[in-house]
């Protein structure tokens, strides 16, 4: 299986994501922002960082990069796409996921490990976790407070589209939301960083199952 990782100017977690993909047993493929080509990958990760320096607002410019055209087509056709931190922001800006990520309630950059609970394991990226399983994952963001209008929130909750929920809310996200998926459940956005806990050398490999899950998903479709 080939998993692509987008690389924007300002991405700083692309190498971590590529490494996590390789550890999971897939072939990592770099997807350069200026190329409108997904190179035939089976899944895509949009990694964290500060794409285009977070100029205007996080993800606002990356959303118009050439690579996003085929990525959006891939996502809308049911292809598995994962956005992590800044990648989550990019997917929101591209309207592949609903809602917005606002400035942290503390008005400060947050960088630490927090506890979060798996709320949905019926997505390509979470199928190897148990529903209700608690994970300790790193967060590192300035605009990580998830917000949506009441109708959107009601839909997310009633349809089981909240994928990950904070047990320790670091940013003021409404309903303690740490991650969501789209209606087709194949596009997932997570604020915490699973790739930063994908190797025992990093102190934990609690996030590795995110990348292993999509391998099982692809195998099941063959």
C-alpha positions, 0 to 999 in steps of 0.5 A: 500500500502507498500512502501519500503525505503532502508537503507544503512550505512550512510543513514540519511534521511531514517527515514524522508522518512519512516515518509513521507510514513506513513503520506501519508497513506501507510505502510513504510517498511525498506529495509536493504542494505544487504538483497536481498529482497524487501519484496513485496513492491509496490514502493521503495524510495532510500533516501538521506544521505551519503551511505558508506560515499560517499567513491569513489564517491556518490552512487558508492558503494551502487549501488552494495549492495545486495538490489540493485539486486531486486530493479533494476529488480523491476525498469526495470519491471515498478515498481515505484522507487524514488531516493532523493539526494544521492538516485538520485546518487545511481540510476544514478550509477545503470544506472537506470537513465542517466547522472551524478551528479557533484560537486556543481559549488560553490565547497561548500556544499549547504543546503537551501530551493530553488524554483523549478517548476514541469515540468512533472506530468505524473509520479507515483511520481508527478501526484498530482501536476500541471504542472508548479506549483512552490514549495519551497523545501530543498536541502542539497548536495555537488555533486548535479550539474546534467550533461549529454551529449548533446544527452542525454539532448536533449532526456530528454527535447524532451521526457518531462523527466525533472520532476523538474527544479530549478527556483533558481539554487543552484548548476550549474545543466545544464538546471536547472535540479533538477529531471528526470525520465526514459523512462518508467517514473516510475523511478524518481530522485530528488535532492531536498528533498520532505520528509523534507517538508512533515509535517506542523511541518517542516514548509511546507508539499509541498513535501507530494504530492510526496508520496501521488501521488504514492498511487494514481498511485497504486490505479489506477493500481488495 
